[in-house]
Amino acid sequence: MKDDALVSDLGPPTKQPRILPAAATNFLKEKPRKPGSFRGLARNWFVIPGVGYRMDVPDIQVTFDVARVRLKFDEVWGLLTVRAQFAGAKIVADNVLSMGDFSFSSVRARHERSKELETRGCEASIDWRGLVEELAIKVLSHEERGDPEIALADVPRPEKEYSPDIIAAGMPLLRHHPVIWFGDGGAAKSLLALYAAADLAENGYRVLYCDWELTAEEHAQRITMLLGNMHSIRDTLFYRRCNRPFVDDILPIRDIIAKRKIQFLICDSLSFGAKAPIESSESALGYQQALRECGDIGSLHIAHINRSEQAEERPFGSTYWHNMARATWFLKRGEDSPYPNEITVGCFNKKANLTALRAPFAMRVEFSRERIAVGPGVFTDKMIEKNLTLKQKIELALKYGPLSEEALFAECSMGHKADSVRKTIDRWIEKKTLTRTLDINGVTQIRLVKGNQP
C-alpha cells in the first residue's frame, strides 16, 4: 500500500522513468527495473580512492565520473565526465556526452550542466537536473564528512613485525611518509635518488619520478649506465617532466598515481617544485597538503642547503620543510678522493620520527665512459666526519675492531672537549654498550659489545 501511494503521487507513467530522491528509491538498488516502471532509477555509487567518484545509472546507460576533486574559493570543484550509450545521444570519443570542470557547490553550475546534458542527450524525458543534483549532493556530503573515525584497537595489525623502512640501494626510505635528502650542489643527490628509484622498481615497487631539472633522455641515459638496460623496470618506473610548482601540478600527478598504481614518489627538487618564496611557511604547508592528496605512498624529496650556521642541519627554506618530513638526511661530498673519476658521499641522518636516528654511512660513486657504479663507501676526510656526533664517532671508530683508549680518544676528540670524550666512553661502558679488555700485550682495548651501538 505504501508503494502504491508513492506511485499514485507521481502521476501517469511516462516513456522514461522519473528520477526520485535517493531515499525513495533505495529499495530499488538491488532490483532490476521492470519494463514500463516509473518508480525510479537504480543508481550505483562508488568512491574510488585516489581518483574520485562514480555514479552509474544502468537503466538509461549513463555514467557520471568525477576526478581531480579539490577546494577552490571555498567551493568543491572537480572534472565531471558524463558518458552515455543510449540511442540518439550526441556522444564523442569514448561515449563522452560532456566533459569539463564543474563546481559541485554552485546551484547555477548544476542548472547549466543539466541543460547541456538535456540538449546533447536528445532525451527530454530524462530528469538530468535530478541526476546532477543527486551527484552533487553525494560528492559534497562525502567531501565534508571526510574519512570516518575508527577505533585504533580495531585496526588490524600485520602478522609479521612491521617496519616503516624501505631499503633502496642500501639507503633507508619510508614506506608511507615523506623523506628529504638535502645537501650542496655536486653531492650526487639526484643520481643517488635515481639509483634508489631503479632499485625500488627492480624489487616490484611502482615508482614515479617527477623532475624539474633534467630531461627524460638524460635520466634514461643515467639509468642505462647504472643498470646496463631498462628491461626489468619497464612497467614499474615512470618519469614525468614538471614545469609548474608541485601545488599547481598536483591534479595530473594524482591522475598518474591512480592510473599507474604508484607506490613511491620522488620529486627532484624542492627548489623548483616548491611555490615561491620557498622561505615562507605557506610554501611548505601548501606543498605538504598537495602531497597528502597523493594518498598513502612513500616519497623522497631532494633539497638544497642555505649558507647559515645550521646549513648542514636542515634543508633550505622555511623550518616547516624540516618539520614536514618524517626523516631528513644531509648528503655531503668528500673532497679528498684519490681518484678523479670517483666521489664519496657521506649520509647523515638529521631527523627521524618513526625510528631511532640511524648511524651515518657513506656511498661511493665511480664514473666511467660507459658505466656508473654505486656502492658502499668509507669516510675519507675530516670535513665529512665533523658532521658526526660524538656517539657516532665512537661507533664508527670501533666498527671494524677494538682500539686502545689513546687511539679511540685521538679518533673522536676532534671538535669535542677532552673531558666530554672521556665521560662519554665511561658512560657507555657503564651501560655495557662498550667494554674494556686487554690484548695479548696487556694494553687496554675498547670494543663495541656485539649487537649494541652507542
VOPAGU-2260 file (C-alpha; in pm, 1 decimal, decimal comma):
REM VOPAGU-2260
SITE   aa  ch    i         X         Y         Z
SITE  MET   A    0       0,0       0,0       0,0
SITE  LYS   A    1     283,0     233,6      79,0
SITE  ASP   A    2     439,9     173,8    -261,4
SITE  ASP   A    3     104,0     224,5    -436,0
SITE  ALA   A    4      60,3     558,4    -263,3
SITE  LEU   A    5     405,0     661,4    -377,9
SITE  VAL   A    6     323,5     562,8    -735,0
SITE  SER   A    7      -8,0     749,0    -739,8
SITE  ASP   A    8     158,6    1068,5    -628,7
SITE  LEU   A    9     378,8    1063,7    -937,0
SITE  GLY   A   10     100,2    1083,0   -1188,5
SITE  PRO   A   11      63,7     873,4   -1504,3
SITE  PRO   A   12     363,2     678,1   -1631,5
SITE  THR   A   13     592,2     836,1   -1892,2
SITE  LYS   A   14     813,5     688,0   -2161,6
SITE  GLN   A   15    1120,2     723,0   -1937,8
SITE  PRO   A   16    1111,0     667,6   -1560,3
SITE  ARG   A   17    1126,0     975,6   -1343,4
SITE  ILE   A   18    1413,3    1028,8   -1101,8
SITE  LEU   A   19    1311,5    1019,7    -736,1
SITE  PRO   A   20    1513,9    1127,2    -431,3
SITE  ALA   A   21    1769,6     869,6    -322,2
SITE  ALA   A   22    1578,4     773,7      -7,8
SITE  ALA   A   23    1267,3     699,7    -212,5
SITE  THR   A   24    1449,5     461,2    -444,2
SITE  ASN   A   25    1680,2     282,7    -203,1
SITE  PHE   A   26    1453,6     -21,6    -220,7
SITE  LEU   A   27    1526,2     -45,3    -594,4
SITE  LYS   A   28    1902,7     -62,3    -564,7
SITE  GLU   A   29    1919,9    -439,5    -592,3
SITE  LYS   A   30    1615,1    -489,8    -815,8
SITE  PRO   A   31    1609,3    -472,4   -1194,8
SITE  ARG   A   32    1372,4    -217,3   -1339,5
SITE  LYS   A   33    1065,6    -373,0   -1496,8
SITE  PRO   A   34     959,5    -254,7   -1843,3
SITE  GLY   A   35     731,0      45,0   -1808,7
SITE  SER   A   36     815,5     100,5   -1442,8
SITE  PHE   A   37     804,8     460,1   -1325,6
SITE  ARG   A   38     913,0     418,9    -966,3
SITE  GLY   A   39    1263,2     547,7   -1031,3
SITE  LEU   A   40    1609,1     450,9   -1145,8
SITE  ALA   A   41    1867,9     243,8    -964,5
SITE  ARG   A   42    2196,5     429,8    -912,3
SITE  ASN   A   43    2524,2     262,9    -823,9
SITE  TRP   A   44    2757,8     486,1    -623,1
SITE  PHE   A   45    3132,3     428,0    -597,0
SITE  VAL   A   46    3409,2     607,2    -408,9
SITE  ILE   A   47    3737,0     541,4    -592,6
SITE  PRO   A   48    4033,4     606,6    -357,3
SITE  GLY   A   49    4290,0     843,8    -502,2
SITE  VAL   A   50    4073,1     917,2    -806,9
SITE  GLY   A   51    3726,3    1046,4    -719,6
SITE  TYR   A   52    3370,3     918,4    -755,7
SITE  ARG   A   53    3140,6     739,3    -997,1
SITE  MET   A   54    2761,9     725,0   -1022,7
SITE  ASP   A   55    2632,1     466,1   -1265,3
SITE  VAL   A   56    2270,0     468,0   -1387,0
SITE  PRO   A   57    2242,6     133,8   -1572,8
SITE  ASP   A   58    1872,8     171,7   -1661,2
SITE  ILE   A   59    1949,1     453,0   -1904,2
SITE  GLN   A   60    2315,1     357,9   -1973,0
SITE  VAL   A   61    2459,1     678,2   -1826,5
SITE  THR   A   62    2771,3     709,1   -1610,3
SITE  PHE   A   63    2895,2    1013,4   -1417,0
SITE  ASP   A   64    3270,8    1015,0   -1337,3
SITE  VAL   A   65    3425,1    1271,1   -1102,7
SITE  ALA   A   66    3804,8    1321,0   -1084,6
SITE  ARG   A   67    4055,4    1586,5    -976,4
SITE  VAL   A   68    3843,7    1690,0    -677,2
SITE  ARG   A   69    3978,5    1997,2    -495,5
SITE  LEU   A   70    3873,4    2301,1    -297,2
SITE  LYS   A   71    3873,0    2629,7    -488,2
SITE  PHE   A   72    3748,1    2956,8    -338,0
SITE  ASP   A   73    3563,1    2758,1     -67,2
SITE  GLU   A   74    3381,8    2555,5    -335,3
SITE  VAL   A   75    3426,8    2187,9    -421,1
SITE  TRP   A   76    3539,8    2151,9    -782,1
SITE  GLY   A   77    3614,2    1851,7    -996,4
SITE  LEU   A   78    3639,7    1723,2   -1351,2
SITE  LEU   A   79    3295,0    1586,8   -1437,4
SITE  THR   A   80    3268,6    1341,8   -1727,7
SITE  VAL   A   81    2926,7    1211,9   -1836,0
SITE  ARG   A   82    2911,2     911,5   -2069,2
SITE  ALA   A   83    2600,5     776,3   -2240,4
SITE  GLN   A   84    2531,5     472,5   -2457,3
SITE  PHE   A   85    2161,2     507,5   -2541,3
SITE  ALA   A   86    2046,6     565,7   -2897,5
SITE  GLY   A   87    2035,8     923,5   -3018,3
SITE  ALA   A   88    2286,9    1070,0   -2772,5
SITE  LYS   A   89    2535,1    1312,0   -2929,6
SITE  ILE   A   90    2846,8    1142,7   -2796,0
SITE  VAL   A   91    3210,0    1179,8   -2898,6
SITE  ALA   A   92    3510,7     955,1   -2839,7
SITE  ASP   A   93    3475,9     702,0   -2557,2
SITE  ASN   A   94    3098,6     765,0   -2532,5
SITE  VAL   A   95    3153,1    1109,1   -2378,6
SITE  LEU   A   96    2840,7    1320,0   -2368,1
SITE  SER   A   97    3001,9    1605,2   -2171,9
SITE  MET   A   98    3334,8    1667,8   -2001,0
SITE  GLY   A   99    3453,8    1975,3   -1813,9
SITE  ASP   A  100    3540,9    2141,4   -1485,8
SITE  PHE   A  101    3242,5    2164,6   -1253,8
SITE  SER   A  102    3159,3    2335,8    -922,6
SITE  PHE   A  103    2952,0    2094,1    -716,8
SITE  SER   A  104    2876,6    2375,4    -470,5
SITE  SER   A  105    2710,4    2601,5    -728,7
SITE  VAL   A  106    2336,5    2574,8    -798,8
SITE  ARG   A  107    2387,4    2773,2   -1116,7
SITE  ALA   A  108    2655,7    2530,9   -1237,7
SITE  ARG   A  109    2420,7    2236,6   -1180,0
SITE  HIS   A  110    2146,0    2407,5   -1377,6
SITE  GLU   A  111    2373,8    2492,0   -1670,6
SITE  ARG   A  112    2529,1    2144,5   -1689,7
SITE  SER   A  113    2183,1    1984,3   -1676,3
SITE  LYS   A  114    2069,6    2197,3   -1970,7
SITE  GLU   A  115    2377,0    2094,0   -2168,9
SITE  LEU   A  116    2313,9    1726,0   -2097,3
SITE  GLU   A  117    1949,7    1759,9   -2198,3
SITE  THR   A  118    2049,7    1923,3   -2527,5
SITE  ARG   A  119    2321,3    1672,6   -2615,6
SITE  GLY   A  120    2130,9    1375,1   -2477,1
SITE  CYS   A  121    1834,2    1446,2   -2706,5
SITE  GLU   A  122    1608,6    1286,3   -2446,1
SITE  ALA   A  123    1396,7    1538,0   -2258,1
SITE  SER   A  124    1218,2    1269,8   -2053,8
SITE  ILE   A  125    1536,4    1202,8   -1851,4
SITE  ASP   A  126    1549,9    1417,3   -1540,6
SITE  TRP   A  127    1909,2    1537,2   -1595,6
SITE  ARG   A  128    1875,2    1806,4   -1329,8
SITE  GLY   A  129    1773,5    1546,2   -1074,2
SITE  LEU   A  130    2069,3    1325,4   -1156,7
SITE  VAL   A  131    2319,4    1611,5   -1146,0
SITE  GLU   A  132    2165,8    1734,7    -819,7
SITE  GLU   A  133    2196,3    1393,9    -658,9
SITE  LEU   A  134    2554,8    1355,4    -780,1
SITE  ALA   A  135    2646,6    1696,5    -635,2
SITE  ILE   A  136    2483,8    1612,3    -301,4
SITE  LYS   A  137    2672,2    1282,8    -276,2
SITE  VAL   A  138    3009,1    1440,0    -363,6
SITE  LEU   A  139    2960,8    1731,3    -121,7
SITE  SER   A  140    2844,6    1500,1     154,8
SITE  HIS   A  141    3148,8    1275,6     119,6
SITE  GLU   A  142    3394,2    1565,8      90,1
SITE  GLU   A  143    3256,3    1736,1     401,4
SITE  ARG   A  144    3246,8    1413,4     600,1
SITE  GLY   A  145    3595,3    1302,8     500,2
SITE  ASP   A  146    3737,5     979,6     635,0
SITE  PRO   A  147    3535,5     828,3     921,4
SITE  GLU   A  148    3678,5     788,7    1269,2
SITE  ILE   A  149    3799,2     444,2    1367,1
SITE  ALA   A  150    3889,2     273,3    1694,1
SITE  LEU   A  151    4263,5     211,4    1698,3
SITE  ALA   A  152    4204,9    -107,8    1895,0
SITE  ASP   A  153    4015,2    -246,8    1594,7
SITE  VAL   A  154    4283,1    -164,0    1337,2
SITE  PRO   A  155    4430,4    -493,9    1210,7
SITE  ARG   A  156    4798,8    -533,1    1277,2
SITE  PRO   A  157    5029,0    -707,0    1029,2
SITE  GLU   A  158    5107,1   -1067,6    1112,9
SITE  LYS   A  159    5478,7   -1010,2    1071,0
SITE  GLU   A  160    5679,3    -745,7    1253,8
SITE  TYR   A  161    5611,1    -416,6    1077,7
SITE  SER   A  162    5895,3    -191,0     968,2
SITE  PRO   A  163    5829,3     161,7     837,9
SITE  ASP   A  164    6150,9     147,1     635,1
SITE  ILE   A  165    6227,3      58,0     277,5
SITE  ILE   A  166    6593,0      -1,3     197,7
SITE  ALA   A  167    6660,3     115,1    -156,3
SITE  ALA   A  168    7011,5      57,7    -290,3
SITE  GLY   A  169    7140,1      46,8      67,4
SITE  MET   A  170    6972,1     377,6     160,6
SITE  PRO   A  171    6677,2     391,0     404,4
SITE  LEU   A  172    6345,8     544,5     294,7
SITE  LEU   A  173    5992,9     528,5     443,3
SITE  ARG   A  174    5702,8     326,8     304,6
SITE  HIS   A  175    5423,2     576,3     366,6
SITE  HIS   A  176    5585,0     907,6     461,0
SITE  PRO   A  177    5799,5    1183,9     308,3
SITE  VAL   A  178    6179,4    1185,4     338,4
SITE  ILE   A  179    6404,0    1477,9     242,5
SITE  TRP   A  180    6762,8    1446,3     122,2
SITE  PHE   A  181    6940,6    1779,3     129,2
SITE  GLY   A  182    7292,4    1893,0      53,4
SITE  ASP   A  183    7507,5    2125,0    -150,9
SITE  GLY   A  184    7537,8    2105,0    -528,7
SITE  GLY   A  185    7756,9    1822,2    -654,1
SITE  ALA   A  186    7667,5    1582,8    -371,4
SITE  ALA   A  187    7513,5    1334,4    -620,2
SITE  LYS   A  188    7167,4    1369,2    -462,7
SITE  SER   A  189    6979,0    1331,7    -791,2
SITE  LEU   A  190    7195,1    1044,0    -908,9
SITE  LEU   A  191    7151,0     852,8    -583,3
SITE  ALA   A  192    6775,8     927,4    -588,1
SITE  LEU   A  193    6752,2     782,5    -940,4
SITE  TYR   A  194    6956,3     481,8    -830,3
SITE  ALA   A  195    6718,4     430,6    -535,1
SITE  ALA   A  196    6419,3     463,9    -771,8
SITE  ALA   A  197    6563,6     199,0   -1002,1
SITE  ASP   A  198    6630,4     -36,6    -712,3
SITE  LEU   A  199    6273,7       5,5    -582,6
SITE  ALA   A  200    6138,7     -55,4    -933,1
SITE  GLU   A  201    6350,7    -369,3    -975,1
SITE  ASN   A  202    6203,6    -500,5    -649,7
SITE  GLY   A  203    5845,1    -456,5    -763,5
SITE  TYR   A  204    5756,8    -110,2    -633,2
SITE  ARG   A  205    5579,2     116,8    -879,3
SITE  VAL   A  206    5771,6     445,3    -878,1
SITE  LEU   A  207    5700,2     788,0   -1028,2
SITE  TYR   A  208    5998,3    1022,3   -1073,4
SITE  CYS   A  209    5881,3    1385,7   -1102,5
SITE  ASP   A  210    6165,6    1606,4   -1218,7
SITE  TRP   A  211    6201,1    1981,1   -1263,0
SITE  GLU   A  212    6568,9    1981,1   -1364,3
SITE  LEU   A  213    6675,7    1711,3   -1614,4
SITE  THR   A  214    6506,7    1563,5   -1920,8
SITE  ALA   A  215    6368,5    1214,7   -1976,6
SITE  GLU   A  216    6654,6    1140,3   -2218,4
SITE  GLU   A  217    6916,7    1235,0   -1959,5
SITE  HIS   A  218    6755,8    1015,2   -1695,6
SITE  ALA   A  219    6723,2     726,0   -1940,4
SITE  GLN   A  220    7094,3     755,3   -2016,6
SITE  ARG   A  221    7180,1     756,2   -1646,4
SITE  ILE   A  222    6958,0     454,6   -1577,5
SITE  THR   A  223    7124,0     262,3   -1860,1
SITE  MET   A  224    7468,5     342,2   -1718,5
SITE  LEU   A  225    7355,6     236,3   -1370,0
SITE  LEU   A  226    7170,5     -83,6   -1461,9
SITE  GLY   A  227    7300,1    -179,5   -1804,8
SITE  ASN   A  228    6947,0    -185,4   -1951,4
SITE  MET   A  229    6594,7     -88,4   -1850,5
SITE  HIS   A  230    6401,7    -405,2   -1937,3
SITE  SER   A  231    6345,4    -501,2   -1573,9
SITE  ILE   A  232    6183,6    -166,7   -1485,1
SITE  ARG   A  233    5978,1    -100,1   -1798,4
SITE  ASP   A  234    5646,4    -143,9   -1613,8
SITE  THR   A  235    5746,3     -12,6   -1271,0
SITE  LEU   A  236    5946,0     311,2   -1312,5
SITE  PHE   A  237    5779,1     613,7   -1470,3
SITE  TYR   A  238    5913,8     962,5   -1538,7
SITE  ARG   A  239    5727,0    1292,5   -1562,4
SITE  ARG   A  240    5877,5    1625,1   -1659,9
SITE  CYS   A  241    5734,1    1905,0   -1443,1
SITE  ASN   A  242    5730,2    2273,0   -1537,1
SITE  ARG   A  243    5496,7    2415,5   -1273,3
SITE  PRO   A  244    5512,4    2415,0    -891,6
SITE  PHE   A  245    5401,4    2088,3    -734,4
SITE  VAL   A  246    5092,8    2255,9    -582,9
SITE  ASP   A  247    4976,5    2376,9    -925,1
SITE  ASP   A  248    5056,8    2043,2   -1092,2
SITE  ILE   A  249    4904,3    1810,9    -834,1
SITE  LEU   A  250    4591,0    1716,0   -1031,8
SITE  PRO   A  251    4767,5    1544,9   -1327,2
SITE  ILE   A  252    5020,9    1394,1   -1084,8
SITE  ARG   A  253    4733,8    1246,2    -882,4
SITE  ASP   A  254    4586,9    1105,6   -1202,1
SITE  ILE   A  255    4916,5     933,6   -1288,0
SITE  ILE   A  256    4946,9     792,7    -934,6
SITE  ALA   A  257    4596,6     646,3    -959,6
SITE  LYS   A  258    4633,7     521,0   -1318,1
SITE  ARG   A  259    4975,8     360,5   -1268,4
SITE  LYS   A  260    4909,0     243,6    -908,4
SITE  ILE   A  261    5217,6     429,9    -788,9
SITE  GLN   A  262    5359,9     327,1    -450,2
SITE  PHE   A  263    5654,5     564,9    -425,2
SITE  LEU   A  264    5706,0     922,1    -547,4
SITE  ILE   A  265    6037,3    1105,6    -599,8
SITE  CYS   A  266    6041,2    1483,6    -650,1
SITE  ASP   A  267    6360,8    1647,1    -776,7
SITE  SER   A  268    6385,0    1914,0    -648,9
SITE  LEU   A  269    6213,3    2135,0    -390,2
SITE  SER   A  270    6398,7    2441,9    -515,5
SITE  PHE   A  271    6191,1    2429,4    -835,5
SITE  GLY   A  272    5893,2    2222,4    -722,4
SITE  ALA   A  273    5800,6    2447,6    -429,7
SITE  LYS   A  274    5594,8    2758,7    -486,7
SITE  ALA   A  275    5795,5    3076,4    -432,5
SITE  PRO   A  276    5904,2    3205,0    -193,6
SITE  ILE   A  277    6038,7    2874,8     -60,0
SITE  GLU   A  278    6139,3    3052,7     263,0
SITE  SER   A  279    5773,6    3108,9     355,1
SITE  SER   A  280    5570,7    2875,7     573,6
SITE  GLU   A  281    5286,7    2893,3     317,3
SITE  SER   A  282    5514,3    2735,7      54,7
SITE  ALA   A  283    5597,0    2436,0     273,8
SITE  LEU   A  284    5244,5    2392,0     410,2
SITE  GLY   A  285    5087,3    2411,0      63,4
SITE  TYR   A  286    5335,7    2155,8     -69,8
SITE  GLN   A  287    5262,8    1922,2     221,2
SITE  GLN   A  288    4887,2    1948,2     169,0
SITE  ALA   A  289    4927,1    1868,5    -200,4
SITE  LEU   A  290    5148,1    1571,3    -110,3
SITE  ARG   A  291    4879,1    1435,2     122,7
SITE  GLU   A  292    4638,5    1433,0    -171,3
SITE  CYS   A  293    4863,3    1176,5    -340,3
SITE  GLY   A  294    4744,9     911,9     -94,5
SITE  ASP   A  295    4918,2     659,4     127,2
SITE  ILE   A  296    5252,7     639,7     -53,5
SITE  GLY   A  297    5615,7     694,2      38,1
SITE  SER   A  298    5806,6     985,3    -111,0
SITE  LEU   A  299    6157,1    1128,9    -141,4
SITE  HIS   A  300    6219,5    1499,7    -197,7
SITE  ILE   A  301    6555,9    1646,4    -299,4
SITE  ALA   A  302    6652,0    1983,1    -146,2
SITE  HIS   A  303    6949,1    2217,2    -119,0
SITE  ILE   A  304    7111,7    2394,7     175,9
SITE  ASN   A  305    7144,3    2758,6     272,2
SITE  ARG   A  306    7452,1    2944,0     396,6
SITE  SER   A  307    7350,2    2983,1     759,5
SITE  GLU   A  308    7519,5    2824,2    1058,7
SITE  GLN   A  309    7258,1    2546,5    1050,2
SITE  ALA   A  310    7305,6    2476,9     679,8
SITE  GLU   A  311    7402,1    2115,8     746,2
SITE  GLU   A  312    7120,9    2054,0     995,5
SITE  ARG   A  313    6809,1    2117,7     786,7
SITE  PRO   A  314    6709,3    2186,0     424,2
SITE  PHE   A  315    6697,6    2530,1     268,6
SITE  GLY   A  316    6383,3    2735,9     324,4
SITE  SER   A  317    6122,2    2754,7     595,6
SITE  THR   A  318    6165,8    2535,5     903,5
SITE  TYR   A  319    5838,0    2372,6     802,1
SITE  TRP   A  320    6024,3    2177,4     532,5
SITE  HIS   A  321    6225,2    2006,7     805,8
SITE  ASN   A  322    5907,1    1959,6    1009,1
SITE  MET   A  323    5712,4    1819,0     712,4
SITE  ALA   A  324    5944,0    1524,7     655,4
SITE  ARG   A  325    5934,9    1220,3     881,9
SITE  ALA   A  326    6307,7    1178,4     816,8
SITE  THR   A  327    6577,3    1407,4     678,7
SITE  TRP   A  328    6926,7    1320,4     559,6
SITE  PHE   A  329    7219,3    1551,8     492,6
SITE  LEU   A  330    7437,5    1441,5     199,8
SITE  LYS   A  331    7794,8    1570,5     192,8
SITE  ARG   A  332    8053,1    1510,4     -78,7
SITE  GLY   A  333    8406,9    1425,5      25,2
SITE  GLU   A  334    8687,3    1640,0    -110,4
SITE  ASP   A  335    8995,1    1421,3     -87,9
SITE  SER   A  336    8919,3    1126,2    -316,5
SITE  PRO   A  337    9244,4     986,2    -461,0
SITE  TYR   A  338    9071,9     910,7    -791,7
SITE  PRO   A  339    8938,2    1183,6   -1024,6
SITE  ASN   A  340    8651,8     964,9   -1150,8
SITE  GLU   A  341    8528,0     867,6    -803,8
SITE  ILE   A  342    8339,6    1051,0    -528,5
SITE  THR   A  343    8239,4     958,3    -176,3
SITE  VAL   A  344    7914,1    1090,5     -31,7
SITE  GLY   A  345    7853,6    1089,9     343,0
SITE  CYS   A  346    7490,7    1041,4     451,7
SITE  PHE   A  347    7392,2    1181,4     792,1
SITE  ASN   A  348    7051,3    1127,1     949,1
SITE  LYS   A  349    6937,2    1461,6    1094,4
SITE  LYS   A  350    6577,2    1374,0    1183,7
SITE  ALA   A  351    6381,0    1053,6    1241,6
SITE  ASN   A  352    6021,8    1043,7    1367,0
SITE  LEU   A  353    5942,4     675,9    1318,0
SITE  THR   A  354    6275,6     516,8    1410,0
SITE  ALA   A  355    6585,2     599,0    1608,6
SITE  LEU   A  356    6843,5     815,3    1434,9
SITE  ARG   A  357    7041,1     592,5    1204,0
SITE  ALA   A  358    7415,9     566,7    1204,3
SITE  PRO   A  359    7587,2     765,0     928,3
SITE  PHE   A  360    7716,5     580,0     626,5
SITE  ALA   A  361    7897,6     661,6     303,9
SITE  MET   A  362    7823,5     583,5     -60,7
SITE  ARG   A  363    8088,0     557,2    -330,8
SITE  VAL   A  364    8011,5     659,2    -689,4
SITE  GLU   A  365    8254,7     565,0    -966,1
SITE  PHE   A  366    8215,4     710,2   -1314,9
SITE  SER   A  367    8348,0     560,0   -1636,8
SITE  ARG   A  368    8270,8     619,7   -2001,3
SITE  GLU   A  369    8001,4     350,8   -2020,8
SITE  ARG   A  370    7908,1     275,8   -1661,0
SITE  ILE   A  371    7822,3     437,0   -1327,4
SITE  ALA   A  372    7892,9     211,1   -1029,5
SITE  VAL   A  373    7736,3     283,9    -690,0
SITE  GLY   A  374    7819,9     101,1    -370,0
SITE  PRO   A  375    7916,4     136,4      -3,8
SITE  GLY   A  376    8196,0     381,9      70,6
SITE  VAL   A  377    8408,6     490,7     365,0
SITE  PHE   A  378    8451,2     829,8     527,6
SITE  THR   A  379    8772,7     973,5     393,3
SITE  ASP   A  380    8815,5    1320,9     535,9
SITE  LYS   A  381    8756,0    1530,9     845,8
SITE  MET   A  382    8512,0    1754,9     660,2
SITE  ILE   A  383    8269,7    1464,8     646,4
SITE  GLU   A  384    8349,0    1334,8     993,8
SITE  LYS   A  385    8275,6    1670,6    1155,4
SITE  ASN   A  386    7907,4    1602,5    1087,7
SITE  LEU   A  387    7914,3    1304,2    1322,7
SITE  THR   A  388    7800,8    1327,5    1681,5
SITE  LEU   A  389    8041,9    1206,1    1946,8
SITE  LYS   A  390    7845,1     882,9    1987,3
SITE  GLN   A  391    7853,0     823,3    1612,1
SITE  LYS   A  392    8228,8     886,4    1600,6
SITE  ILE   A  393    8283,8     626,3    1870,5
SITE  GLU   A  394    8069,2     373,2    1687,6
SITE  LEU   A  395    8241,0     441,9    1356,3
SITE  ALA   A  396    8588,4     418,1    1508,4
SITE  LEU   A  397    8511,0      79,4    1665,7
SITE  LYS   A  398    8307,7     -58,5    1376,8
SITE  TYR   A  399    8593,0    -270,0    1239,0
SITE  GLY   A  400    8752,6    -374,0    1566,7
SITE  PRO   A  401    8873,3    -261,1    1911,1
SITE  LEU   A  402    9108,6      32,1    1968,7
SITE  SER   A  403    9327,6     135,3    2256,4
SITE  GLU   A  404    9191,9     414,6    2473,0
SITE  GLU   A  405    9455,8     651,9    2336,1
SITE  ALA   A  406    9372,9     565,7    1974,8
SITE  LEU   A  407    8999,2     595,1    2034,3
SITE  PHE   A  408    9047,8     929,9    2205,7
SITE  ALA   A  409    9253,7    1055,1    1909,3
SITE  GLU   A  410    8987,1     940,6    1663,2
SITE  CYS   A  411    8698,8    1108,0    1846,0
SITE  SER   A  412    8840,2    1417,0    2012,3
SITE  MET   A  413    8830,8    1649,3    1709,7
SITE  GLY   A  414    8571,5    1919,1    1778,7
SITE  HIS   A  415    8497,4    1792,9    2130,1
SITE  LYS   A  416    8637,9    1866,8    2472,1
SITE  ALA   A  417    8868,0    1600,4    2612,8
SITE  ASP   A  418    8656,2    1566,6    2926,6
SITE  SER   A  419    8341,8    1508,4    2715,8
SITE  VAL   A  420    8508,3    1226,1    2524,7
SITE  ARG   A  421    8625,4    1051,1    2843,4
SITE  LYS   A  422    8287,5    1086,1    3013,7
SITE  THR   A  423    8103,5     952,7    2709,4
SITE  ILE   A  424    8330,0     648,0    2685,3
SITE  ASP   A  425    8290,1     576,5    3059,4
SITE  ARG   A  426    7911,8     621,3    3044,2
SITE  TRP   A  427    7872,2     374,5    2758,9
SITE  ILE   A  428    8096,5     125,4    2933,8
SITE  GLU   A  429    7868,9     150,1    3238,9
SITE  LYS   A  430    7569,6      84,0    3013,8
SITE  LYS   A  431    7752,1    -217,8    2871,3
SITE  THR   A  432    7743,7     -78,3    2518,8
SITE  LEU   A  433    8125,1     -63,5    2524,3
SITE  THR   A  434    8362,8    -284,0    2715,0
SITE  ARG   A  435    8729,3    -273,4    2823,1
SITE  THR   A  436    8950,2    -574,6    2750,3
SITE  LEU   A  437    9322,7    -648,8    2746,7
SITE  ASP   A  438    9506,9    -755,8    2434,4
SITE  ILE   A  439    9793,3   -1008,8    2429,8
SITE  ASN   A  440   10036,0    -731,4    2518,9
SITE  GLY   A  441    9834,6    -619,7    2819,1
SITE  VAL   A  442    9716,3    -299,4    2652,1
SITE  THR   A  443    9362,6    -187,7    2741,7
SITE  GLN   A  444    9128,0    -204,3    2443,1
SITE  ILE   A  445    8781,2     -55,0    2397,6
SITE  ARG   A  446    8538,0    -257,2    2186,9
SITE  LEU   A  447    8171,4    -248,3    2093,0
SITE  VAL   A  448    7952,5    -504,1    2263,6
SITE  LYS   A  449    7809,3    -721,0    1988,2
SITE  GLY   A  450    7458,5    -615,6    1887,9
SITE  ASN   A  451    7484,6    -277,3    2061,4
SITE  GLN   A  452    7577,3      69,8    1949,1
SITE  PRO   A  453    7620,7     396,6    2138,0
